[in-house]
């Protein structure tokens, strides 16, 4: 049985303003919307093959840096890797 372990539901239910520079709360929620829309399978299937090697490395480096800076090891395993043992 293939149970889905990732969720992208915030973007489906958020009805607030999407825009940056208004206030911290709106910026945070807007970023969540953008990132969830960005991670859509169809969008990534179209976009990723068009990225240069440098762009792929840059995106990977940014995500990795943010994860390392803001998640504890246990959070990384649980939230990012979806490792249920940690």
MOPAC internal coordinates of N, CA, C and O (Angstrom, degrees):
PM7 1SCF
backbone

  N    0.0000 0     0.00 0     0.00 0    0    0    0
  C    1.4594 1     0.00 0     0.00 0    1    0    0
  C    1.5327 1   109.42 1     0.00 0    2    1    0
  O    1.2310 1   120.14 1   -53.12 1    3    2    1
  N    1.3115 1   117.34 1   126.88 1    3    2    1
  C    1.4518 1   122.77 1  -178.77 1    5    3    2
  C    1.5273 1   109.67 1   -94.94 1    6    5    3
  O    1.2310 1   120.91 1   -82.78 1    7    6    5
  N    1.3115 1   115.86 1    97.22 1    7    6    5
  C    1.4599 1   120.71 1  -179.88 1    9    7    6
  C    1.5277 1   109.49 1   -90.96 1   10    9    7
  O    1.2310 1   120.61 1   -52.05 1   11   10    9
  N    1.3102 1   116.43 1   127.95 1   11   10    9
  C    1.4618 1   120.10 1   178.26 1   13   11   10
  C    1.5131 1   109.46 1   -70.65 1   14   13   11
  O    1.2310 1   121.01 1   -46.29 1   15   14   13
  N    1.3378 1   115.68 1   133.71 1   15   14   13
  C    1.4553 1   119.80 1  -178.89 1   17   15   14
  C    1.5299 1   112.78 1  -114.57 1   18   17   15
  O    1.2310 1   120.60 1   170.87 1   19   18   17
  N    1.3224 1   116.46 1    -9.13 1   19   18   17
  C    1.4669 1   119.68 1   177.80 1   21   19   18
  C    1.5244 1   109.15 1  -101.62 1   22   21   19
  O    1.2310 1   121.35 1   -31.61 1   23   22   21
  N    1.3111 1   115.02 1   148.39 1   23   22   21
  C    1.4642 1   119.06 1   178.00 1   25   23   22
  C    1.5263 1   110.00 1  -128.94 1   26   25   23
  O    1.2310 1   121.39 1   -34.52 1   27   26   25
  N    1.2873 1   114.94 1   145.48 1   27   26   25
  C    1.4669 1   122.23 1   177.13 1   29   27   26
  C    1.5306 1   107.86 1  -140.24 1   30   29   27
  O    1.2310 1   120.52 1  -123.87 1   31   30   29
  N    1.3076 1   116.61 1    56.13 1   31   30   29
  C    1.4555 1   119.87 1  -172.70 1   33   31   30
  C    1.5213 1   114.59 1   -96.72 1   34   33   31
  O    1.2310 1   120.12 1   161.40 1   35   34   33
  N    1.3367 1   117.38 1   -18.60 1   35   34   33
  C    1.4667 1   118.79 1  -178.47 1   37   35   34
  C    1.5234 1   110.94 1   -55.82 1   38   37   35
  O    1.2310 1   120.83 1   132.62 1   39   38   37
  N    1.3200 1   116.02 1   -47.38 1   39   38   37
  C    1.4604 1   121.33 1  -177.29 1   41   39   38
  C    1.5353 1   111.51 1   -62.50 1   42   41   39
  O    1.2310 1   120.50 1   151.49 1   43   42   41
  N    1.3162 1   116.65 1   -28.51 1   43   42   41
  C    1.4614 1   120.92 1  -178.98 1   45   43   42
  C    1.5242 1   112.78 1   -74.15 1   46   45   43
  O    1.2310 1   120.34 1   156.28 1   47   46   45
  N    1.3217 1   116.96 1   -23.72 1   47   46   45
  C    1.4607 1   120.34 1  -173.16 1   49   47   46
  C    1.5327 1   114.58 1  -115.43 1   50   49   47
  O    1.2310 1   120.06 1   164.82 1   51   50   49
  N    1.3179 1   117.49 1   -15.18 1   51   50   49
  C    1.4649 1   120.82 1  -176.92 1   53   51   50
  C    1.5254 1   109.98 1   -70.34 1   54   53   51
  O    1.2310 1   120.80 1   -51.23 1   55   54   53
  N    1.3040 1   116.08 1   128.77 1   55   54   53
  C    1.4624 1   121.12 1  -179.13 1   57   55   54
  C    1.5214 1   112.84 1  -119.08 1   58   57   55
  O    1.2310 1   120.64 1  -172.88 1   59   58   57
  N    1.3187 1   116.37 1     7.12 1   59   58   57
  C    1.4610 1   120.44 1  -177.68 1   61   59   58
  C    1.5161 1   112.46 1   -83.94 1   62   61   59
  O    1.2310 1   121.71 1     5.01 1   63   62   61
  N    1.3051 1   114.33 1  -174.99 1   63   62   61
  C    1.4573 1   123.15 1   179.35 1   65   63   62
  C    1.5248 1   110.20 1   -65.63 1   66   65   63
  O    1.2310 1   120.55 1   -42.59 1   67   66   65
  N    1.3158 1   116.55 1   137.41 1   67   66   65
  C    1.4541 1   121.98 1   171.54 1   69   67   66
  C    1.5217 1   106.41 1  -114.16 1   70   69   67
  O    1.2310 1   121.21 1   -71.62 1   71   70   69
  N    1.3000 1   115.28 1   108.38 1   71   70   69
  C    1.4514 1   121.76 1  -178.69 1   73   71   70
  C    1.5083 1   109.11 1  -178.44 1   74   73   71
  O    1.2310 1   120.49 1   -20.50 1   75   74   73
  N    1.3023 1   116.66 1   159.50 1   75   74   73
  C    1.4607 1   120.59 1  -176.47 1   77   75   74
  C    1.5195 1   110.91 1  -116.10 1   78   77   75
  O    1.2310 1   121.83 1   -33.34 1   79   78   77
  N    1.3375 1   114.11 1   146.66 1   79   78   77
  C    1.4506 1   120.73 1   176.00 1   81   79   78
  C    1.5120 1   114.75 1    98.78 1   82   81   79
  O    1.2310 1   119.85 1   177.19 1   83   82   81
  N    1.3259 1   117.89 1    -2.81 1   83   82   81
  C    1.4682 1   120.41 1  -179.49 1   85   83   82
  C    1.5180 1   110.88 1   -79.71 1   86   85   83
  O    1.2310 1   120.40 1   123.83 1   87   86   85
  N    1.3227 1   116.84 1   -56.17 1   87   86   85
  C    1.4615 1   122.87 1   175.18 1   89   87   86
  C    1.5183 1   108.64 1  -161.23 1   90   89   87
  O    1.2310 1   120.40 1   -12.74 1   91   90   89
  N    1.3256 1   116.85 1   167.26 1   91   90   89
  C    1.4629 1   121.31 1  -176.01 1   93   91   90
  C    1.5303 1   111.90 1   -58.94 1   94   93   91
  O    1.2310 1   119.81 1   134.48 1   95   94   93
  N    1.3245 1   117.96 1   -45.52 1   95   94   93
  C    1.4619 1   121.21 1  -177.91 1   97   95   94
  C    1.5276 1   111.56 1   -60.62 1   98   97   95
  O    1.2310 1   120.46 1   134.92 1   99   98   97
  N    1.3201 1   116.72 1   -45.08 1   99   98   97
  C    1.4630 1   120.45 1   178.75 1  101   99   98
  C    1.5192 1   110.69 1   -66.37 1  102  101   99
  O    1.2310 1   120.17 1   140.69 1  103  102  101
  N    1.3354 1   117.28 1   -39.31 1  103  102  101
  C    1.4649 1   120.63 1   177.03 1  105  103  102
  C    1.5282 1   111.02 1   -60.10 1  106  105  103
  O    1.2310 1   120.53 1   134.68 1  107  106  105
  N    1.3413 1   116.58 1   -45.32 1  107  106  105
  C    1.4643 1   120.48 1  -179.85 1  109  107  106
  C    1.5290 1   111.32 1   -62.16 1  110  109  107
  O    1.2310 1   120.51 1   133.20 1  111  110  109
  N    1.3129 1   116.62 1   -46.80 1  111  110  109
  C    1.4630 1   120.37 1  -179.00 1  113  111  110
  C    1.5242 1   111.25 1   -67.93 1  114  113  111
  O    1.2310 1   120.27 1   142.53 1  115  114  113
  N    1.3223 1   117.08 1   -37.47 1  115  114  113
  C    1.4638 1   120.65 1   177.21 1  117  115  114
  C    1.5196 1   110.82 1   -64.55 1  118  117  115
  O    1.2310 1   120.37 1   139.55 1  119  118  117
  N    1.3251 1   116.89 1   -40.45 1  119  118  117
  C    1.4605 1   119.86 1   177.26 1  121  119  118
  C    1.5233 1   110.64 1   -62.76 1  122  121  119
  O    1.2310 1   120.08 1   138.84 1  123  122  121
  N    1.3198 1   117.44 1   -41.16 1  123  122  121
  C    1.4642 1   120.91 1   177.43 1  125  123  122
  C    1.5275 1   110.68 1   -60.24 1  126  125  123
  O    1.2310 1   120.39 1   136.41 1  127  126  125
  N    1.3182 1   116.85 1   -43.59 1  127  126  125
  C    1.4695 1   120.82 1   178.35 1  129  127  126
  C    1.5307 1   109.86 1   -62.06 1  130  129  127
  O    1.2310 1   120.22 1   130.48 1  131  130  129
  N    1.3276 1   117.18 1   -49.52 1  131  130  129
  C    1.4655 1   121.12 1  -178.55 1  133  131  130
  C    1.5236 1   111.31 1   -59.44 1  134  133  131
  O    1.2310 1   120.39 1   135.18 1  135  134  133
  N    1.3342 1   116.85 1   -44.82 1  135  134  133
  C    1.4588 1   119.86 1  -177.50 1  137  135  134
  C    1.5222 1   111.43 1   -67.68 1  138  137  135
  O    1.2310 1   120.15 1   141.27 1  139  138  137
  N    1.3309 1   117.32 1   -38.73 1  139  138  137
  C    1.4581 1   118.96 1   178.54 1  141  139  138
  C    1.5281 1   110.72 1   -69.31 1  142  141  139
  O    1.2310 1   119.81 1   141.69 1  143  142  141
  N    1.3140 1   117.97 1   -38.31 1  143  142  141
  C    1.4613 1   120.24 1   176.11 1  145  143  142
  C    1.5365 1   109.92 1   -66.56 1  146  145  143
  O    1.2310 1   120.72 1   141.56 1  147  146  145
  N    1.3300 1   116.23 1   -38.44 1  147  146  145
  C    1.4617 1   121.99 1   179.65 1  149  147  146
  C    1.5266 1   111.01 1   -63.68 1  150  149  147
  O    1.2310 1   120.23 1   145.25 1  151  150  149
  N    1.3284 1   117.16 1   -34.75 1  151  150  149
  C    1.4641 1   120.23 1  -176.23 1  153  151  150
  C    1.5257 1   113.09 1   -86.81 1  154  153  151
  O    1.2310 1   119.85 1  -173.47 1  155  154  153
  N    1.3010 1   117.89 1     6.53 1  155  154  153
  C    1.4608 1   121.50 1   176.35 1  157  155  154
  C    1.5318 1   109.30 1   -59.64 1  158  157  155
  O    1.2310 1   120.84 1   -46.39 1  159  158  157
  N    1.3257 1   116.01 1   133.61 1  159  158  157
  C    1.4649 1   120.83 1  -176.27 1  161  159  158
  C    1.5269 1   112.99 1   -54.89 1  162  161  159
  O    1.2310 1   119.82 1   135.34 1  163  162  161
  N    1.3197 1   117.94 1   -44.66 1  163  162  161
  C    1.4667 1   120.87 1  -177.63 1  165  163  162
  C    1.5305 1   111.30 1   -66.07 1  166  165  163
  O    1.2310 1   120.51 1   138.70 1  167  166  165
  N    1.3261 1   116.63 1   -41.30 1  167  166  165
  C    1.4647 1   119.86 1   178.81 1  169  167  166
  C    1.5221 1   110.20 1   -64.14 1  170  169  167
  O    1.2310 1   120.42 1   132.53 1  171  170  169
  N    1.3367 1   116.80 1   -47.47 1  171  170  169
  C    1.4612 1   119.45 1  -179.04 1  173  171  170
  C    1.5233 1   111.86 1   -63.92 1  174  173  171
  O    1.2310 1   120.16 1   143.41 1  175  174  173
  N    1.3204 1   117.30 1   -36.59 1  175  174  173
  C    1.4615 1   120.45 1   178.46 1  177  175  174
  C    1.5331 1   111.13 1   -62.40 1  178  177  175
  O    1.2310 1   120.49 1   145.79 1  179  178  177
  N    1.3257 1   116.67 1   -34.21 1  179  178  177
  C    1.4664 1   120.62 1   178.38 1  181  179  178
  C    1.5244 1   111.70 1   -81.14 1  182  181  179
  O    1.2310 1   120.22 1   142.33 1  183  182  181
  N    1.3245 1   117.19 1   -37.67 1  183  182  181
  C    1.4663 1   121.54 1  -171.78 1  185  183  182
  C    1.5183 1   113.69 1   -82.47 1  186  185  183
  O    1.2310 1   119.82 1   132.15 1  187  186  185
  N    1.3193 1   117.95 1   -47.85 1  187  186  185
  C    1.4698 1   121.10 1  -171.01 1  189  187  186
  C    1.5302 1   113.17 1   -57.92 1  190  189  187
  O    1.2310 1   118.49 1   137.02 1  191  190  189
  N    1.3275 1   120.48 1   -42.98 1  191  190  189
  C    1.4713 1   118.20 1   178.67 1  193  191  190
  C    1.5303 1   113.80 1   -63.33 1  194  193  191
  O    1.2310 1   120.01 1   161.96 1  195  194  193
  N    1.3026 1   117.59 1   -18.04 1  195  194  193
  C    1.4685 1   121.60 1  -178.78 1  197  195  194
  C    1.5286 1   112.34 1   -89.70 1  198  197  195
  O    1.2310 1   120.12 1   169.63 1  199  198  197
  N    1.3222 1   117.38 1   -10.37 1  199  198  197
  C    1.4629 1   121.01 1  -178.71 1  201  199  198
  C    1.5200 1   110.55 1   -75.86 1  202  201  199
  O    1.2310 1   121.55 1   -34.68 1  203  202  201
  N    1.3129 1   114.64 1   145.32 1  203  202  201
  C    1.4597 1   119.16 1   174.40 1  205  203  202
  C    1.5326 1   108.75 1   -75.86 1  206  205  203
  O    1.2310 1   120.80 1   -14.60 1  207  206  205
  N    1.3145 1   116.08 1   165.40 1  207  206  205
  C    1.4594 1   120.04 1   176.34 1  209  207  206
  C    1.5241 1   110.62 1   -57.69 1  210  209  207
  O    1.2310 1   120.27 1   139.38 1  211  210  209
  N    1.3285 1   117.09 1   -40.62 1  211  210  209
  C    1.4624 1   121.10 1   178.83 1  213  211  210
  C    1.5277 1   112.01 1   -64.46 1  214  213  211
  O    1.2310 1   120.11 1   140.45 1  215  214  213
  N    1.3243 1   117.39 1   -39.55 1  215  214  213
  C    1.4607 1   121.06 1   178.57 1  217  215  214
  C    1.5275 1   111.32 1   -66.52 1  218  217  215
  O    1.2310 1   120.46 1   140.46 1  219  218  217
  N    1.3132 1   116.73 1   -39.54 1  219  218  217
  C    1.4651 1   119.83 1   176.60 1  221  219  218
  C    1.5227 1   109.94 1   -62.10 1  222  221  219
  O    1.2310 1   120.37 1   133.47 1  223  222  221
  N    1.3238 1   116.90 1   -46.53 1  223  222  221
  C    1.4691 1   120.82 1   179.50 1  225  223  222
  C    1.5286 1   110.66 1   -63.08 1  226  225  223
  O    1.2310 1   120.17 1   138.51 1  227  226  225
  N    1.3247 1   117.28 1   -41.49 1  227  226  225
  C    1.4614 1   121.74 1   179.91 1  229  227  226
  C    1.5285 1   111.54 1   -62.07 1  230  229  227
  O    1.2310 1   120.07 1   135.32 1  231  230  229
  N    1.3173 1   117.47 1   -44.68 1  231  230  229
  C    1.4669 1   121.10 1   178.84 1  233  231  230
  C    1.5260 1   110.40 1   -64.23 1  234  233  231
  O    1.2310 1   120.42 1   134.44 1  235  234  233
  N    1.3248 1   116.80 1   -45.56 1  235  234  233
  C    1.4676 1   120.96 1   178.24 1  237  235  234
  C    1.5219 1   111.06 1   -60.45 1  238  237  235
  O    1.2310 1   120.36 1   135.18 1  239  238  237
  N    1.3185 1   116.92 1   -44.82 1  239  238  237
  C    1.4689 1   121.13 1  -179.35 1  241  239  238
  C    1.5259 1   111.74 1   -62.83 1  242  241  239
  O    1.2310 1   120.15 1   138.03 1  243  242  241
  N    1.3236 1   117.33 1   -41.97 1  243  242  241
  C    1.4654 1   120.76 1  -179.94 1  245  243  242
  C    1.5214 1   111.03 1   -63.04 1  246  245  243
  O    1.2310 1   120.56 1   130.13 1  247  246  245
  N    1.3161 1   116.53 1   -49.87 1  247  246  245
  C    1.4658 1   120.25 1  -179.15 1  249  247  246
  C    1.5258 1   110.12 1   -62.11 1  250  249  247
  O    1.2310 1   120.26 1   134.82 1  251  250  249
  N    1.3162 1   117.11 1   -45.18 1  251  250  249
  C    1.4636 1   120.79 1   179.86 1  253  251  250
  C    1.5203 1   111.59 1   -61.37 1  254  253  251
  O    1.2310 1   120.51 1   136.63 1  255  254  253
  N    1.3270 1   116.64 1   -43.37 1  255  254  253
  C    1.4720 1   120.80 1  -179.75 1  257  255  254
  C    1.5222 1   110.94 1   -62.46 1  258  257  255
  O    1.2310 1   119.93 1   136.28 1  259  258  257
  N    1.3256 1   117.73 1   -43.72 1  259  258  257
  C    1.4581 1   121.36 1  -179.70 1  261  259  258
  C    1.5273 1   111.47 1   -65.78 1  262  261  259
  O    1.2310 1   120.58 1   138.68 1  263  262  261
  N    1.3118 1   116.49 1   -41.32 1  263  262  261
  C    1.4673 1   120.02 1   178.34 1  265  263  262
  C    1.5203 1   110.39 1   -63.10 1  266  265  263
  O    1.2310 1   120.32 1   132.04 1  267  266  265
  N    1.3379 1   117.00 1   -47.96 1  267  266  265
  C    1.4736 1   120.39 1  -179.51 1  269  267  266
  C    1.5189 1   111.66 1   -62.29 1  270  269  267
  O    1.2310 1   120.04 1   143.13 1  271  270  269
  N    1.3244 1   117.52 1   -36.87 1  271  270  269
  C    1.4668 1   121.34 1  -176.15 1  273  271  270
  C    1.5240 1   113.03 1   -75.74 1  274  273  271
  O    1.2310 1   119.70 1   153.03 1  275  274  273
  N    1.3241 1   118.17 1   -26.97 1  275  274  273
  C    1.4613 1   119.30 1  -168.61 1  277  275  274
  C    1.5212 1   116.11 1  -122.52 1  278  277  275
  O    1.2310 1   119.67 1   173.19 1  279  278  277
  N    1.3207 1   118.24 1    -6.81 1  279  278  277
  C    1.4619 1   119.73 1   178.10 1  281  279  278
  C    1.5192 1   110.53 1  -115.83 1  282  281  279
  O    1.2310 1   121.01 1   -42.76 1  283  282  281
  N    1.3111 1   115.67 1   137.24 1  283  282  281
  C    1.4623 1   120.50 1   170.54 1  285  283  282
  C    1.5226 1   107.40 1   -71.23 1  286  285  283
  O    1.2310 1   120.69 1   -18.56 1  287  286  285
  N    1.3277 1   116.29 1   161.44 1  287  286  285
  C    1.4546 1   120.89 1  -178.40 1  289  287  286
  C    1.5189 1   111.87 1   -55.23 1  290  289  287
  O    1.2310 1   120.44 1   136.44 1  291  290  289
  N    1.3316 1   116.77 1   -43.56 1  291  290  289
  C    1.4670 1   120.55 1   179.89 1  293  291  290
  C    1.5284 1   110.99 1   -63.28 1  294  293  291
  O    1.2310 1   120.39 1   139.66 1  295  294  293
  N    1.3287 1   116.87 1   -40.34 1  295  294  293
  C    1.4666 1   120.97 1   178.54 1  297  295  294
  C    1.5256 1   110.75 1   -65.25 1  298  297  295
  O    1.2310 1   120.46 1   138.98 1  299  298  297
  N    1.3203 1   116.73 1   -41.02 1  299  298  297
  C    1.4636 1   121.47 1   177.90 1  301  299  298
  C    1.5226 1   110.52 1   -57.74 1  302  301  299
  O    1.2310 1   120.61 1   132.42 1  303  302  301
  N    1.3259 1   116.44 1   -47.58 1  303  302  301
  C    1.4564 1   120.33 1  -179.28 1  305  303  302
  C    1.5280 1   112.07 1   -66.60 1  306  305  303
  O    1.2310 1   121.00 1   137.93 1  307  306  305
  N    1.3021 1   115.70 1   -42.07 1  307  306  305
  C    1.4655 1   119.67 1  -177.08 1  309  307  306
  C    1.5340 1   112.29 1   -76.57 1  310  309  307
  O    1.2310 1   120.30 1   130.90 1  311  310  309
  N    1.3298 1   117.04 1   -49.10 1  311  310  309
  C    1.4601 1   121.05 1  -171.85 1  313  311  310
  C    1.5234 1   113.29 1   -85.09 1  314  313  311
  O    1.2310 1   119.86 1   141.55 1  315  314  313
  N    1.3231 1   117.87 1   -38.45 1  315  314  313
  C    1.4663 1   120.29 1  -177.06 1  317  315  314
  C    1.5227 1   111.91 1   -93.54 1  318  317  315
  O    1.2310 1   120.36 1   127.33 1  319  318  317
  N    1.3142 1   116.93 1   -52.67 1  319  318  317
  C    1.4628 1   120.01 1  -178.46 1  321  319  318
  C    1.5229 1   113.16 1   -78.23 1  322  321  319
  O    1.2310 1   120.48 1   162.83 1  323  322  321
  N    1.3397 1   116.68 1   -17.17 1  323  322  321
  C    1.4618 1   122.83 1  -176.77 1  325  323  322
  C    1.5267 1   110.33 1    59.45 1  326  325  323
  O    1.2310 1   121.32 1  -144.60 1  327  326  325
  N    1.3227 1   115.08 1    35.40 1  327  326  325
  C    1.4523 1   122.84 1   178.59 1  329  327  326
  C    1.5213 1   108.20 1   -83.75 1  330  329  327
  O    1.2310 1   120.18 1   -72.22 1  331  330  329
  N    1.2896 1   117.26 1   107.78 1  331  330  329
  C    1.4653 1   122.21 1  -175.34 1  333  331  330
  C    1.5181 1   112.78 1   -73.71 1  334  333  331
  O    1.2310 1   119.98 1   166.32 1  335  334  333
  N    1.3305 1   117.65 1   -13.68 1  335  334  333
  C    1.4568 1   120.07 1  -178.85 1  337  335  334
  C    1.5177 1   111.99 1   -79.12 1  338  337  335
  O    1.2310 1   119.08 1   162.22 1  339  338  337
  N    1.3346 1   119.36 1   -17.78 1  339  338  337
  C    1.4740 1   122.32 1   179.97 1  341  339  338
  C    1.4978 1   110.62 1  -107.59 1  342  341  339
  O    1.2310 1   120.10 1   180.00 1  343  342  341

